[in-house]
Amino acid sequence: MSSGANGAGSGAAHDLRLSVVLPTFRERGNVAELVRRLDGTLGASGWEAIFVDDDSPDGTAETVKNIAAHDPRVRCLRRVGRRGLAGACIEGILSSSAPFVAVMDADLQHDEKVLPRMLARLEGGSADLVVGTRYVAGGDASAFSESRSLISKLATKMVHRLLGAEISDPMSGFFMLRRDRFDPIAGQLSPVGFKILLDIVTVARGHWRIAEESYVFAARKEGESKFNVQIGLEFLGLLLAKMSGGVLDPRFIFFALVGSVGLVVHLLALKLAMLSGAEPFRTAQWIATFVAMTSNFFLNNELTYRDRRLKGPALLKGLAGFYAFCSLGALANVDFATTLFYTDRQVWWVAGASGALMSALWNYAMSSMFIWRTR
């Protein structure tokens, strides 16, 4: 850090204008360079950097804290037992003190030199939200791989067509907003998912003035991309939730998706149990229910409750609790399916599927409240 950066703290507390929220996971190699760039762009005072780290195993939080020990403009929020970009952004924004808050990635792919232009738009009163976009004149997303570029453009078209979002880059993770406009909508935002901007724009539609600033998306130099199939599924879940007008919670959509997979697992296990000679049908249904419950627990832990993923002893305790709370639903499932099997011409797959679907809502409610303890 430069001498100007080390001595910047005394004035920053008095003229704080901008908080920069930086969600991180395994970004140790980029932290110092990012702070240096913010210092060079924003000056000696008037801003703070809030790193929200999801308990990175590579020591990202420790790196931030070492810098913060000498630069009071830098803060670290280390989240333990919670994970996910949307939740990190929400917590970071709510912890900010400045009248304006920017959100950007910590991988050096977002151009920090655009921040002053964004801030000028907000301070000038012409906008409540300024979005950094790669898809207008002056913007560039050529650093994307061909496959990543195709996925991004497809997702953008889906958002435009299904939600009617008017901004050119609703998938952007680079934006700035007025802090006083965020608090009223914070409770309506989902902490699950990867694209927090899409959620904000949908909730605030018609009430916020939105502007755009172009930027060039840079190639990553340190660390690795967090984009994967799981994040793609989270995006689809958020999109479906917004299409329902918020009636469906993204987490329930993920739970239902896992349940659909679990239904297939249930039916396969049921068929195998019957082929192996399990008699009567009730016994085969119990075996299939146990297999499906186990499958659902581990899939939900990785997808539905990714931000509250259980590990180690907590994983085994959670599995035991999942069995216990879902046993009532399973009991109703088995009794209902058995009755249906013997009264409806013994159509095994109809009986099995009906019993499994009957307990789905109960399992979701119990899982959310007592296993992963979500709001």
N, C-alpha and C positions, 0 to 999 in steps of 0.2 A: 504494500500500500504506500501511496505517496505521503509526504509530510502534510500536504493539504488535507488528505483524507483523514489522517490520524487526528488532526486538530479541528475537525469539522463539527464535532458533537455539540459544543457549547451554544452555537447559534441555531443549530437545527431544531432544538426544542422550542425555540421562540417564534420561528417563522415557517413551521412545517406546512407545506402546501400539498405534498404528494406522498402517498404510501404506495410502494410497489410490492405487490404480493407475488411470491415466487414459490409455487408448489414444487417439491422436489422428492425424488426417489432415485437413489444411486447417481447423484450428480456431483460427487466430491470434486472431481477434476475440473468442473466448470465454475465453482463458486467464487474463487478469488478473482478470476478474470471477469466475471459478470459484475462484481462489486466495483472493480477498476473501471469498467466501461460505464457503469452508472455514474460514477464519480466524474468521469471525463465529460459526460453528456449533461448531467443535471447540476453540476457545480458542487461547491463545498458545503452547502447547507440547503435546507428547505425540503428535504426528502428523507424517507426512511425505506429500508428494504426489509421486508418481512418474509423470511424463508419458512415455509410450512413443510416440514419433513415427515414423511410417513415411516419413521423409524428405519431409515436406510441401513442395511448391513455393512455398507462400505465406509461408514463414518462421515457421511455428509453433514449430519447435525453437529458433530464435534468440530468439523472444519469451519462451519458457520460461527460457532461459539468462540472459536479462537480468534476469528476476525472481529466479532462483536466485542471481545474484551478490550480491543484497542480502537474500535470505531462505534460509538453509540448510535450511529444511524442504522446499524445492522442488528436485527433481532432474529431469534430462532424459536419457532413453535414446533416442538417435537411431539408427534402424535403416536401414542402407543395403543395398539389394539384397534386402530381405525386406519382405513386406507381408502384412497380414491381421490381423483383430481377434483371432482365437484365439491366434495366435502371439505377438502383442504382449502379451496378457494373461498368457500363460504366462511370458514373459521378465520382465515387470514383477513378477509375484508372486514368482518365484524370486530376484529382486534385492532383495526387501524385507527389512527387518530387524526389523519389529515382530511381536509374537505374533499379531496379527490383521490381516487384509488385506481391504480393500474394493475392488471393481471397479465403476466407474461411467463413463458416457460424459462427454465433455468439452464437450458441446453445450448444457449447462444444462437439459436436459430431465429429468434425474433429480434428485429432491429431496434435497439434501445434509442437510436438517434431520432426515431419517430415520436418518442414520448413528449418532447417539448411542443410539437405541433398538436398532438392530442390535447395536452394541457391547455394550450392557448384557445382551442375550440370550446373547452368546458368553461374556462375562466371568462371567455367572451360572452357566455350566456346563450350561445347558438345551439347547444346540444346538452343532453343529459348523459349520453353514452356515445363514445367514439370507438369504432371498431377498426382494428388493423386488418386490411384486406390484401390478399394476394391476387385478386381477380379483377382489378380495374387498372386503368392506365397508370403506369409507374410501379405497379406491383409485379411480382415475379415468384412463381412457385417451381421453377425449373430444378431446384435442389431435391424435389421429391423424386423418388424412383418412379418408373413408369407405372408399376402396379399401384403404388401408394397414390399417385396422381389420379389414376382412374377411379380408385375408391373414393377419394376426396370429392371429385367432380360428381360422381354418381350420388353420393350422400347429399351434396349441395342441391342437386336437382330434386331429390326426394323431398328435402325440406321445403324448397320453393313450391313444389306442386302440392304437397299434402298439407302444409301449414301456412302457405302463403307468405312466408317471411320475405321481406323486401330487401334485406341487405345482401350484398354480393357474396359474402363469405361467412355464412352462419356457423361454419365449423371452426372458425378462428378461435385460437386460445389466447389472443393478444387484443386487449381492449382496455379502456379507461372509462370510469363513470364518476358521477357525483355521489359522494358518500351518503348524503342525506336522502338520496333517492333509493338507496339499497335497503335500508332498515325496514321500510314498510312491506317489502316483498320477500324478505329473507325467509320467513316462515313458510312461504309457498314453494320454495325451491327444493329440489331433491338432492340429498347428499350423495346419491348413487349415480354413477355415470362418469363420462369422460368429457362431455361437451357442455360446460356450464353456461356458455354464452347463449346457446340455443334455448336453454331453460329460461334465462333472464329475459331474452327478447320476447319469448312467447308469453310469459307472465306479465311483462310490462307493455305489451302491444297496445298501441293507441293512446298511451299515457306518457311515453317518453319520446323526446326528440333524439333521433339517432343519426349520427354522421359517420363517415368513413374516411380513413387515411390509408393510402397505399404503402406497402413496404415490400422489401425483397426478402424472401424466405431463404435463410442461409443453410448451408450443409452442416450437419453435426460433426464436431471434431472429437469430442470426448463422450464416453458413455454410449448407451444404446437406446434405440427408439422403444417407447413403451407400447406402441400400437401393436395389437394382436387380435385374434379372432374374438377373444373375450370382450375387448373394448368395442368391437363391431357389434356384438350382441347387446351390449349396454346401450349403444347408440340407438339401435332398433327399439329397445324397450322404452327409452325416453321418448322416441318419436311416436310410438303407439300411445304412450301415456298422454302426450300433448294433443294427439288427435282425438282422444276421448274427452278433451276439455278438463283434464285433471281428475276425472272420476276414477280412473285406474291409476294406482300408484306404480311407478316403475319397478319397485321391488316385488310387488305382487305379480307383475308380468313375468319377471325372471323366475319367480317361484312356480308360476303356471307352466312356463317353458320347461323347467326342470321336471315338473310333474308330468308333462307330456312324454318326456324321455322315460320317466319312471313308470308310466303306464305301459310303454313298450317292454321295459324290463320285466314288469309284473306279469304281463301276458306270456312272455317267453319263459319265465321261470315257472309259471303255472302249467304251461304245456309240457315242459320238461319234467315237472313233478308228476304230472299225470302219466306221462309216458314211462316214467321210472317205476310206476306201480303204486304211487301214493294213494291210499284210500282211507276214508271216503273223500269226497271232493273237498270237504271242510279242511282236511289236513293239507291237501295240495294248495288250497287258497291261503292258509296260514304261512306255508313255506314261501309262496310267491310274495305275500305281503311283507314278510321279514326281509327278503332280498331287495324288494323295491324300496323299502324304508331306508335300508343301508345305502343304496345307490343315491337316493334323494338327499340324504344327509350330506354326503361328501360333495355332491354336485352343488347343492345350495351353499355349502361352506366356501366353495371356490367362486361361485357366480353371484347368487342372490345376495349373500351377506359378505361379499368380498371385502368391503370396508371394515368389517368386524370379524374377519376370519379367525377361527379358533386354531390353536397350535398346541403341540405337546400334551401335557396332562389335561389342559382345557378342552382339547379335541375329544379325548376319551370321555371326559365328564359330559361334554355336550352331546356326544353320541348316546350315552346312557340316558340323559335327559330327554333326548329326541325320542328314543324308544318308549320311555315312560309316558310322555305327554301324548304321543301319537297312538298309544295302545288303546285308548278309548275310541279314537276314530277307527283304528284297525278292527276293534271288536265289532263295532257297528258295521264296518265294511264286510267282515267275514259273515256275520249273521245275515245281513241283507243279501249278499251275493249267494249264500247257500240256499236261502229261501227262494230266491229268483231262479236258481239253477234247477231246483226240483219242481218248480211250478210253471216254468216256461220252456218246456220241451228240452231241457238240459242243454241249452245253447251256452257252452262254457265261456266263450269270449264276451258275450253280452253280460252275463252274470259277473264275471271277473272285472270288467271295465266299470260297470255300474257301481260295484262295491268300492273300487279304488277312487272313483270320482267323488263319491259321497263324503269321504273323509278329507278331501283336499283342503277345503276352507278351514276346517278345524285345525289341521296340521299347520297351516300358514299362520293362523292367529297365535297358536301356542308357541310356534317356533320364534316368531317375531318378539313376543313378550318375554319368554322365559329362557330361550336358548341363546339367541344372539342379542337379545335385549335392545331392540331398536325402538325408536319413538313410535 
